[in-house]
């Protein structure tokens, strides 16, 4: 348990952020100005396989680069550039272009526990009469948000690792439709819940473990959704701006409150709906910070905002569905269903599978989860083990609550409390 919550806590630091590239035509050249975490590029961190640089094999090299003064980091990147240039796909009307590094500007050394952004600018000469350009880069460089500048109806794309953009019309008019933008931002929202939104996942689990009855769960999820939708929209539109240094500790504190209340409340208290709504407002501010990192497209801003929010909701429902399936058999037996042998067999198999996944850490699953498999498999193993215990002690009153819901809520509260301390003092 100590190892688990410690890893959960550091998963919030050294987070991998998307790179944002602004593309414009200057004279006879196409120019890309990219704001990115260049330390990860130079260190050789594969950003497709990790969501946190601490988990990468190159973490020590990465941390050393993070501590370099701007001039030294710039020199390191300039030496690395030929390797990066080979992994950039750039063409005009199907003709391959060779990118040239124009400049690199590294931000000053700040808090080495936070991601440092730098600017790299590269360009290529366009063939005479070029109409369109396509751009992309190797999967190891991670997500790229590509924005066209200084033209009417500009292109704005979210490129998953390794993807190449559609042809971008140099004169403009390549702007994505509202529907296309809506669809593109759904996976962005989902990804912020599963697998990256561990704090939001724990909050949703806290809502689930209060009661397995449908009505309390619907009330809680509906209030939380309404609230975070409001502040997500207000913050993304620029009407509200609260520093992350305030929002993040409060989000952690909200996890503690919800989990602790689960321990002594058997149903929705008179004040819980108001508390959940207030906490939803906080979480909406946390979601908005993610959208600000991506730089939402102007003309299709509303479509992107709605798509992101839909993705968040799908992610939350996926969390509820997964945990419900995990405890469903234990719940049925607690309610008097005579399926004891079936329950023992099911949870024994699931426990073995979860432990095996945690130990073996399959590469494919690790890439899908963007982090160590055991970070997710170990909690599931605990849930399966607790479910076995509740079946074994099924004659006790509220066995499921005593041996599954309350211990899980205690673990959630413990992690949330650690996050509060970490985000305020560490």
C-alpha positions, -999 to +999 in steps of 0.1 A: +000+000+000+028+024+009+046+017-024+013+021-043+003+055-029+039+068-032+040+059-069+005+074-074+018+106-059+049+110-080+029+102-111+016+137-109+051+152-112+073+153-143+041+148-163+045+145-201+029+175-219+020+179-255+042+199-279+025+228-296+037+239-330+027+271-348+032+270-386+035+300-409+049+309-443+077+335-443+088+344-478+097+312-496+100+291-464+076+272-442+085+279-405+075+259-375+079+273-340+074+245-314+071+249-277+082+216-262+100+198-234+133+194-253+150+176-224+129+146-231+139+146-268+176+149-261+175+122-233+158+098-257+126+094-235+099+076-256+069+099-248+045+073-264+054+047-238+053+069-207+032+097-192+058+105-166+095+110-171+104+095-137+092+062-151+115+062-181+148+043-183+165+077-192+151+095-161+186+102-148+198+118-180+165+137-183+169+151-148+205+162-155+194+180-186+166+197-167+191+213-143+213+227-171+214+265-177+196+276-209+228+281-229+241+246-221+207+230-228+205+248-261+240+235-271+229+200-262+198+203-284+218+217-313+240+187-311+210+164-311+191+182-339+204+161-368+189+130-352+156+147-346+155+162-382+157+126-396+125+117-376+105+147-388+082+141-418+078+173-439+066+176-475+051+201-498+027+187-525+043+153-520+079+166-523+101+158-493+115+188-475+146+189-453+141+209-421+168+233-409+171+244-373+168+282-370+170+287-333+164+272-299+154+292-268+154+273-235+135+288-205+156+296-174+161+268-148+132+270-123+117+244-101+133+212-114+103+192-102+082+210-129+083+205-167+104+232-184+092+243-218+115+256-245+111+269-281+126+254-311+122+269-346+129+250-378+120+258-414+124+244-449+124+260-484+092+256-503+091+245-539+079+271-564+041+272-565+036+250-535+000+246-525+000+224-494+023+210-467+021+179-445+040+176-412+045+150-385+072+134-364+082+101-349+060+085-322+087+088-295+083+126-296+047+122-284+016+143-291+018+173-314-008+201-315-002+218-349-017+252-356-015+273-388-010+310-383-016+342-403-042+329-427-080+328-429-097+296-417-064+281-405-057+244-400-056+232-364-048+196-357-042+172-328-017+147-340-014+115-320+022+101-317+036+092-351+007+107-371+012+130-401-012+159-407-036+161-435-025+184-464-024+219-450-034+245-476-008+273-473-033+300-483-057+288-455-092+273-457-080+241-442-098+247-409-114+216-394-152+215-392-169+219-358-179+182-360-144+171-368-130+192-339-156+177-316-146+142-326-109+150-323-111+163-287-132+134-273-101+111-269-082+141-253-108+143-226-110+106-221-072+103-219-072+129-191-093+105-170-079+071-182-050+067-177-037+102-168-063+116-144-055+095-113-068+122-089-101+125-108-103+087-109-099+085-071-126+111-066-151+092-088-143+060-070-150+079-037-184+087-051-190+050-060-180+036-026-206+056-007-234+035-019-240+009-046-276+020-050-283+036-084-301+067-072-273+081-049-247+074-075-267+091-103-273+122-080-236+124-072-223+119-107-249+144-122-240+171-097-203+166-102-207+167-140-228+198-140-204+216-117-172+208-135-188+216-169-196+251-156-160+259-145-144+241-174-163+264-198-157+296-177-120+289-173-114+278-209-132+310-221-109+331-198-136+343-174-120+324-144-083+319-138-072+302-105-035+292-102-028+255-102-010+259-069-044+266-053-065+243-074-044+211-072-042+209-033-079+216-031-087+188-055-066+165-033-085+177-002-118+170-020-107+134-024-100+131+013-133+146+023-154+123+001-135+092+011-136+099+048-173+107+047-178+072+031-165+056+062-192+069+086-221+078+062-243+050+048-261+073+024-262+108+010-262+133+038-282+165+035-250+185+028-232+160+005-249+172-027-237+207-021-202+196-012-200+175-044-212+204-065-185+226-049-158+200-055-170+196-091-163+233-096-127+227-085-122+197-107-135+217-137-107+242-131-083+213-132-097+201-165-094+236-179-056+237-172-053+207-196-071+225-224-049+255-219-019+233-224-033+222-258-042+257-270-078+253-281-087+263-317-104+297-319-132+293-345-141+258-333-135+265-297-170+255-285-168+222-304-134+214-289-147+223-254-178+201-258-158+172-272-133+174-244-161+174-218-178+144-235-145+125-234-142+133-197-177+120-190-170+088-210-138+083-189-157+088-157-184+063-167-157+039-177-142+041-142-177+034-127-183+005-150-149-011-143-152-009-106-188-020-106-179-051-126-150-058-102-173-059-071-205-070-087-203-106-076-194-096-040-224-073-040-248-101-051-236-124-024-238-097+002-274-092-009-282-129-003-276-145-037-264-181-032-234-178-055-206-183-030-186-210-048-189-190-081-177-159-063-147-176-047-136-191-081-141-158-100-122-136-075-094-162-071-089-162-109-091-124-111-066-120-082-041-143-099-044-124-132-040-090-115-009-101-096+006-117-127+000-085-147+016-064-119+047-086-118+051-092-156+043-056-166+036-065-203+051-040-227+020-036-248-003-030-219+023-006-204+022+014-236-016+015-236-017+026-199+012+051-205+029+039-173+037+008-152+010-018-153+012-026-116+001+010-109-034-001-120-031-039-115-021-037-078-052-017-067-074-042-086-057-071-069-065-054-036-102-050-046-104-087-056-087-098-024-111-077-003-141-090-023-129-126-014-128-116+022-163-101+021-176-134+006-157-154+033-173-133+060-207-129+043-226-137+075-215-104+090-239-074+087-229-052+057-200-075+048-194-057+015-193-023+032-171-034+061-145-053+040-146-036+006-161-002+006-146+011+039-110-002+033-110+011-002-123+045+010-095+045+037-069+039+010-083+067-012-083+091+018-047+082+026-036+089-009-055+122-011-040+133+023-005+126+010-012+146-021-024+175-001+009+176+019+029+170-013+012+198-033+014+223-005+047+216+011+069+194-011 
